Amino acid sequence: MLRFFFWSLLVLNAALLAFNLGYLGTWEMDTHEPQRMTKQLQSDQLQLISASLAMAPSEVPAEKKNDIVACLEIGNFPQADAPKVEEKLKTLALGERQSRINVMDVATNMVFIPSQGSKEGAEKKAGELRRLGITDFFIVQDQSNLRFGISLGVFKTEEAAKAHLANLNNKGVHSARIGPRTITTNKFAYQLRALNADEKSRFDVIKLDFAAQEVRNCQATPYSRN
């Protein structure tokens, strides 16, 4: 019996020594999928992390917000331009964010040639203008002191009227002048609300076809809808 205990103790000590020296592997590694660990590719690049970090939800990159950048109005257009304008703007596909607004366009500065005294005199002056290559005018026929004078354009600002007068002088028209005259016409504008950056960029391309038209913020006019 003593011999049995001696040999048992000797075997147990030998086993413990072999385990401590690593001859029997490590229980922490080999008892959890040992075959998978031996087949792991690039195992030297694995990183050990804490349990709390492993359980933490991963952050998903937030999508770039489609921020609203503008609310714009373009106009004022004459009624005849409606089909062309709407054909261009429909490519933006704004739906209820697009609306048409009726506006009163008031011009107060006229470039004109004074009354010629009679219809015949006005017709003669009109012929002289045509020979100079000027066709954008009309003979005034109302009962004002401009009757049988010639209107060469009515402008909202005095600066615009002066620029037109200078252009006419360069073409040989020297009898024209600037005077006050209020002309009110019914026109329309388009309001484009809640534009994002992409829609604003596409609108900038469209407005090149209407370079003479004013583009303004929605808040700039009393008839605006926000």
Residue pairs with C-beta under 8 A, 6 or more apart in sequence:
15 24
18 24
25 34
29 37
30 37
37 43
40 46
66 196
66 197
66 198
67 196
67 197
68 194
68 195
68 196
69 195
69 196
69 197
69 200
70 192
70 195
70 200
70 217
71 191
71 192
71 193
71 194
71 195
71 217
71 218
71 219
71 226
72 191
72 192
72 195
72 200
72 203
72 215
72 216
72 217
72 218
73 101
73 189
73 190
73 191
73 192
73 215
73 216
73 217
73 218
73 220
73 221
73 224
74 189
74 190
74 192
74 207
74 210
74 213
74 214
74 215
75 101
75 103
75 187
75 188
75 189
75 190
75 213
75 214
76 103
76 105
76 187
76 188
76 189
76 213
76 214
77 85
77 187
77 188
77 189
77 210
77 213
78 185
78 187
79 186
79 187
79 188
82 100
82 188
85 190
85 210
88 206
88 209
88 210
89 98
89 190
89 192
89 206
91 202
91 206
92 98
92 192
92 199
92 202
92 203
92 206
94 192
94 193
94 195
94 199
97 192
97 193
97 194
97 195
98 190
98 191
98 192
98 193
99 190
99 191
99 193
99 225
100 188
100 189
100 190
100 191
101 188
101 189
101 190
101 191
101 223
101 224
101 225
102 186
102 187
102 188
103 186
103 187
103 188
103 189
103 221
103 223
104 184
104 185
104 186
104 187
105 156
105 184
105 185
105 186
105 187
106 156
106 182
106 183
106 184
107 154
107 155
107 156
107 182
107 183
107 185
108 154
108 156
108 180
108 181
108 182
108 183
109 154
109 155
109 156
109 157
109 158
109 160
109 161
109 178
109 179
109 180
109 181
110 151
110 152
110 153
110 154
110 155
110 161
110 178
110 179
110 180
110 181
110 183
111 151
111 152
111 153
111 154
111 155
111 161
111 164
111 165
111 168
111 176
111 177
111 178
112 140
112 146
112 149
112 150
112 151
112 152
112 176
112 177
112 178
112 179
112 181
113 125
113 149
113 150
113 152
113 173
113 175
113 176
113 177
114 146
114 149
114 175
114 177
115 122
115 140
115 145
115 146
115 147
115 148
115 149
116 122
116 124
116 125
116 148
116 149
116 150
117 148
118 148
119 139
119 148
121 148
122 139
122 148
122 149
122 150
123 139
125 150
126 137
126 139
126 150
129 135
129 137
129 150
129 173
132 171
132 172
132 173
133 171
134 152
134 168
134 171
134 173
136 152
136 153
137 150
137 151
137 152
137 153
138 150
138 151
139 148
139 149
139 150
139 151
140 146
140 147
140 148
140 149
140 150
140 151
141 147
141 148
146 181
152 164
152 168
152 173
152 176
153 161
153 164
154 181
154 183
155 161
155 164
158 178
161 178
162 178
165 176
165 177
165 178
168 176
169 176
189 221
191 218
191 224
191 225
192 199
192 203
193 218
193 225
193 226
195 203
207 213
207 215
218 224
218 225
218 226
219 226
